[in-house]
Amino acid sequence: MAGPLVRLSHAHALAVATWRLGISLVIIAGVLAATGQWRQLRTLSRRELAIALGAGTLLAFHFWSWNASIQLTTVAASVVLVNTQPVVVALLSVFWLREPPTKRQWLGIGLAMLGAMGVALPDLIAQGAGGGSRALLGDLLAVVGAVTAAFYFTAGRRLRATLDLWPYVGLVYGACFVVLLALSAMVGVPLAPQPPRELGIFVLLALGPMLLGHTGMNWALRYLPAYVVNLTILGESLGATLIAALLPGIREIPPVATLVGGGVVLVGVVIAAPRRG
Protein backbone atom coordinates (compact mmCIF):
# COMPACT_ATOMS: atom_id res chain seq x y z
CA MET A 1 0.00 0.00 0.00
CA ALA A 2 2.92 2.42 0.50
CA GLY A 3 3.45 3.32 -3.17
CA PRO A 4 -0.23 3.91 -4.00
CA LEU A 5 -0.79 5.89 -0.77
CA VAL A 6 2.18 8.17 -1.49
CA ARG A 7 0.93 8.68 -5.04
CA LEU A 8 -2.51 9.71 -3.73
CA SER A 9 -0.97 12.31 -1.41
CA HIS A 10 -0.57 15.90 -2.62
CA ALA A 11 1.94 16.77 0.13
CA HIS A 12 5.67 17.28 -0.38
CA ALA A 13 7.75 14.08 -0.25
CA LEU A 14 9.46 15.22 2.96
CA ALA A 15 6.14 16.07 4.60
CA VAL A 16 4.78 12.62 3.80
CA ALA A 17 7.83 10.92 5.30
CA THR A 18 7.94 13.16 8.39
CA TRP A 19 4.30 12.62 9.29
CA ARG A 20 4.60 8.87 8.64
CA LEU A 21 7.50 8.60 11.08
CA GLY A 22 6.00 10.98 13.64
CA ILE A 23 2.72 9.09 13.92
CA SER A 24 4.57 5.77 14.15
CA LEU A 25 6.82 7.08 16.94
CA VAL A 26 3.84 8.09 19.08
CA ILE A 27 2.68 4.46 19.09
CA ILE A 28 6.20 3.07 19.59
CA ALA A 29 6.78 5.44 22.52
CA GLY A 30 3.63 4.10 24.15
CA VAL A 31 4.86 0.53 23.79
CA LEU A 32 8.30 1.39 25.21
CA ALA A 33 6.78 3.22 28.16
CA ALA A 34 4.38 0.37 28.92
CA THR A 35 6.98 -2.41 28.68
CA GLY A 36 10.03 -0.60 30.05
CA GLN A 37 12.12 -1.95 27.16
CA TRP A 38 13.59 1.50 26.58
CA ARG A 39 16.11 0.60 29.31
CA GLN A 40 17.91 -1.65 26.81
CA LEU A 41 19.20 1.44 25.08
CA ARG A 42 21.49 2.04 28.05
CA THR A 43 23.45 -1.11 27.16
CA LEU A 44 24.53 0.11 23.72
CA SER A 45 28.18 0.80 23.10
CA ARG A 46 29.22 4.01 21.37
CA ARG A 47 29.89 2.06 18.19
CA GLU A 48 26.44 0.45 18.25
CA LEU A 49 24.80 3.80 18.96
CA ALA A 50 26.65 5.35 16.02
CA ILE A 51 25.50 2.51 13.74
CA ALA A 52 21.90 2.96 14.88
CA LEU A 53 21.96 6.73 14.32
CA GLY A 54 23.57 6.19 10.92
CA ALA A 55 20.85 3.68 10.02
CA GLY A 56 18.19 6.21 10.97
CA THR A 57 19.84 8.87 8.82
CA LEU A 58 19.96 6.51 5.84
CA LEU A 59 16.30 5.63 6.38
CA ALA A 60 15.43 9.34 6.22
CA PHE A 61 17.18 9.73 2.86
CA HIS A 62 15.53 6.52 1.68
CA PHE A 63 12.06 7.92 2.37
CA TRP A 64 12.88 11.29 0.84
CA SER A 65 14.27 9.88 -2.40
CA TRP A 66 11.60 7.20 -2.75
CA ASN A 67 8.64 9.47 -2.00
CA ALA A 68 9.99 11.92 -4.58
CA SER A 69 10.40 9.04 -7.03
CA ILE A 70 6.75 8.00 -6.66
CA GLN A 71 5.70 11.51 -7.68
CA LEU A 72 7.83 11.42 -10.86
CA THR A 73 7.54 7.91 -12.30
CA THR A 74 4.99 5.09 -12.27
CA VAL A 75 4.17 3.29 -9.02
CA ALA A 76 5.23 -0.02 -10.57
CA ALA A 77 8.65 1.21 -11.71
CA SER A 78 9.37 3.05 -8.46
CA VAL A 79 8.36 0.20 -6.17
CA VAL A 80 10.31 -2.43 -8.06
CA LEU A 81 13.45 -0.30 -8.43
CA VAL A 82 13.50 0.73 -4.77
CA ASN A 83 13.22 -2.94 -3.90
CA THR A 84 16.36 -3.91 -5.84
CA GLN A 85 18.24 -3.43 -2.59
CA PRO A 86 18.93 -7.18 -2.02
CA VAL A 87 21.93 -7.15 -4.37
CA VAL A 88 23.55 -4.39 -2.28
CA VAL A 89 22.54 -6.10 0.95
CA ALA A 90 24.04 -9.38 -0.27
CA LEU A 91 27.39 -7.70 -0.94
CA LEU A 92 27.32 -5.96 2.44
CA SER A 93 26.46 -9.27 4.10
CA VAL A 94 29.54 -10.86 2.57
CA PHE A 95 32.04 -8.18 3.56
CA TRP A 96 30.54 -6.77 6.76
CA LEU A 97 28.29 -9.41 8.35
CA ARG A 98 30.20 -12.47 7.09
CA GLU A 99 26.91 -14.05 5.91
CA PRO A 100 27.52 -14.90 2.24
CA PRO A 101 24.54 -16.07 0.15
CA THR A 102 24.61 -19.54 -1.41
CA LYS A 103 25.03 -20.03 -5.17
CA ARG A 104 21.29 -20.62 -5.47
CA GLN A 105 20.57 -17.38 -3.62
CA TRP A 106 22.97 -15.43 -5.82
CA LEU A 107 21.11 -16.84 -8.84
CA GLY A 108 17.79 -15.70 -7.39
CA ILE A 109 19.15 -12.25 -6.58
CA GLY A 110 20.56 -11.84 -10.09
CA LEU A 111 17.29 -12.95 -11.67
CA ALA A 112 15.32 -10.54 -9.50
CA MET A 113 17.58 -7.68 -10.55
CA LEU A 114 17.10 -8.62 -14.22
CA GLY A 115 13.35 -8.47 -13.72
CA ALA A 116 13.65 -5.07 -12.07
CA MET A 117 15.47 -3.75 -15.12
CA GLY A 118 12.57 -4.97 -17.25
CA VAL A 119 10.13 -3.03 -15.09
CA ALA A 120 12.03 0.21 -15.69
CA LEU A 121 12.42 -0.46 -19.42
CA PRO A 122 9.34 1.54 -20.56
CA ASP A 123 10.64 4.67 -18.80
CA LEU A 124 14.10 4.22 -20.31
CA ILE A 125 12.59 3.87 -23.79
CA ALA A 126 10.53 7.01 -23.24
CA GLN A 127 13.67 8.88 -22.20
CA GLY A 128 15.39 7.76 -25.38
CA ALA A 129 12.48 9.18 -27.37
CA GLY A 130 12.90 12.54 -25.67
CA GLY A 131 9.72 12.41 -23.58
CA GLY A 132 10.63 10.65 -20.36
CA SER A 133 13.20 12.76 -18.50
CA ARG A 134 10.80 13.17 -15.55
CA ALA A 135 10.16 9.43 -15.36
CA LEU A 136 13.85 8.60 -15.67
CA LEU A 137 14.67 10.98 -12.80
CA GLY A 138 12.04 9.16 -10.76
CA ASP A 139 13.68 5.84 -11.60
CA LEU A 140 17.11 7.13 -10.55
CA LEU A 141 15.70 8.42 -7.24
CA ALA A 142 14.19 5.00 -6.64
CA VAL A 143 17.66 3.47 -7.07
CA VAL A 144 19.02 5.95 -4.50
CA GLY A 145 16.25 4.78 -2.19
CA ALA A 146 17.32 1.19 -2.77
CA VAL A 147 20.97 1.81 -1.85
CA THR A 148 20.16 3.77 1.31
CA ALA A 149 17.63 1.14 2.41
CA ALA A 150 20.20 -1.60 1.83
CA PHE A 151 22.64 -0.05 4.27
CA TYR A 152 19.78 0.55 6.72
CA PHE A 153 18.66 -3.08 6.72
CA THR A 154 22.21 -4.42 6.93
CA ALA A 155 22.82 -2.30 10.02
CA GLY A 156 19.56 -3.65 11.43
CA ARG A 157 20.72 -7.23 11.00
CA ARG A 158 23.76 -6.44 13.14
CA LEU A 159 21.98 -4.47 15.88
CA ARG A 160 18.96 -6.74 16.22
CA ALA A 161 21.28 -9.40 17.67
CA THR A 162 21.56 -7.31 20.85
CA LEU A 163 18.38 -5.18 20.88
CA ASP A 164 14.75 -6.23 21.08
CA LEU A 165 12.43 -4.98 18.37
CA TRP A 166 10.80 -1.96 20.02
CA PRO A 167 13.94 -0.37 21.48
CA TYR A 168 15.65 -0.81 18.12
CA VAL A 169 12.91 0.75 15.99
CA GLY A 170 12.36 3.48 18.59
CA LEU A 171 15.99 4.54 18.30
CA VAL A 172 16.32 4.22 14.53
CA TYR A 173 12.93 5.68 13.66
CA GLY A 174 13.59 8.49 16.14
CA ALA A 175 16.87 9.35 14.44
CA CYS A 176 15.12 9.20 11.06
CA PHE A 177 12.40 11.57 12.30
CA VAL A 178 14.92 14.14 13.55
CA VAL A 179 16.80 14.08 10.22
CA LEU A 180 13.53 14.48 8.30
CA LEU A 181 12.62 17.48 10.45
CA ALA A 182 16.02 19.03 9.73
CA LEU A 183 15.74 18.37 5.99
CA SER A 184 12.24 19.84 5.92
CA ALA A 185 13.49 22.99 7.65
CA MET A 186 16.44 23.29 5.25
CA VAL A 187 14.27 22.91 2.15
CA GLY A 188 11.48 25.05 3.56
CA VAL A 189 8.77 22.39 3.43
CA PRO A 190 5.65 23.30 5.47
CA LEU A 191 4.69 20.35 7.67
CA ALA A 192 1.51 21.77 9.20
CA PRO A 193 -1.33 22.34 8.97
CA GLN A 194 -2.41 19.47 6.74
CA PRO A 195 -5.94 18.87 5.40
CA PRO A 196 -7.92 15.90 6.79
CA ARG A 197 -7.43 13.93 3.57
CA GLU A 198 -3.65 14.13 3.90
CA LEU A 199 -3.75 13.27 7.60
CA GLY A 200 -5.78 10.17 6.77
CA ILE A 201 -3.15 9.08 4.24
CA PHE A 202 -0.37 9.70 6.78
CA VAL A 203 -2.16 7.58 9.41
CA LEU A 204 -2.60 4.71 6.94
CA LEU A 205 1.08 4.91 5.99
CA ALA A 206 2.09 4.76 9.65
CA LEU A 207 -0.19 1.88 10.65
CA GLY A 208 0.34 -0.29 7.57
CA PRO A 209 3.61 0.16 5.65
CA MET A 210 5.54 1.52 8.66
CA LEU A 211 4.42 -0.38 11.77
CA LEU A 212 3.48 -3.61 10.00
CA GLY A 213 5.79 -3.50 6.96
CA HIS A 214 9.07 -1.92 8.04
CA THR A 215 8.76 -3.01 11.66
CA GLY A 216 7.85 -6.54 10.61
CA MET A 217 10.98 -6.70 8.49
CA ASN A 218 13.05 -5.42 11.40
CA TRP A 219 11.57 -8.21 13.51
CA ALA A 220 12.60 -10.76 10.88
CA LEU A 221 16.19 -9.44 10.80
CA ARG A 222 16.86 -11.20 14.10
CA TYR A 223 16.10 -14.59 12.60
CA LEU A 224 17.07 -14.38 8.91
CA PRO A 225 19.98 -12.92 6.91
CA ALA A 226 19.36 -9.38 5.71
CA TYR A 227 19.43 -10.35 2.02
CA VAL A 228 16.64 -12.93 2.56
CA VAL A 229 14.46 -10.37 4.34
CA ASN A 230 15.08 -7.88 1.53
CA LEU A 231 14.24 -10.43 -1.15
CA THR A 232 10.78 -11.00 0.27
CA ILE A 233 9.96 -7.29 -0.04
CA LEU A 234 10.30 -7.59 -3.80
CA GLY A 235 6.87 -9.21 -3.73
CA GLU A 236 5.56 -5.74 -2.87
CA SER A 237 6.01 -4.78 -6.50
CA LEU A 238 3.21 -7.08 -7.64
CA GLY A 239 0.75 -5.91 -5.00
CA ALA A 240 1.54 -2.22 -5.46
CA THR A 241 1.19 -2.51 -9.25
CA LEU A 242 -2.21 -4.19 -8.97
CA ILE A 243 -3.46 -1.67 -6.39
CA ALA A 244 -2.27 1.26 -8.52
CA ALA A 245 -4.12 -0.20 -11.50
CA LEU A 246 -7.38 -0.63 -9.57
CA LEU A 247 -7.56 2.54 -7.44
CA PRO A 248 -9.78 5.19 -9.10
CA GLY A 249 -7.41 7.99 -8.10
CA ILE A 250 -4.45 6.39 -9.91
CA ARG A 251 -5.52 3.91 -12.61
CA GLU A 252 -1.99 3.14 -13.83
CA ILE A 253 -2.37 0.14 -16.11
CA PRO A 254 1.11 -1.43 -16.30
CA PRO A 255 2.64 -2.14 -19.74
CA VAL A 256 3.57 -5.67 -20.71
CA ALA A 257 7.28 -5.10 -19.95
CA THR A 258 6.40 -4.15 -16.37
CA LEU A 259 4.28 -7.27 -15.86
CA VAL A 260 6.92 -9.55 -17.35
CA GLY A 261 9.68 -7.93 -15.32
CA GLY A 262 7.62 -8.20 -12.15
CA GLY A 263 7.04 -11.89 -12.81
CA VAL A 264 10.78 -12.46 -13.24
CA VAL A 265 11.39 -10.64 -9.94
CA LEU A 266 9.01 -12.99 -8.13
CA VAL A 267 10.68 -16.06 -9.66
CA GLY A 268 14.01 -14.77 -8.37
CA VAL A 269 12.53 -14.38 -4.88
CA VAL A 270 11.30 -17.98 -4.90
CA ILE A 271 14.66 -19.32 -6.06
CA ALA A 272 16.61 -17.39 -3.42
CA ALA A 273 14.25 -18.12 -0.52
CA PRO A 274 15.90 -20.30 2.15
CA ARG A 275 15.01 -23.97 2.04
CA ARG A 276 13.61 -25.51 5.22
CA GLY A 277 14.05 -29.16 5.88
Disulfide bonds with the S-S distance in Angstrom:
none
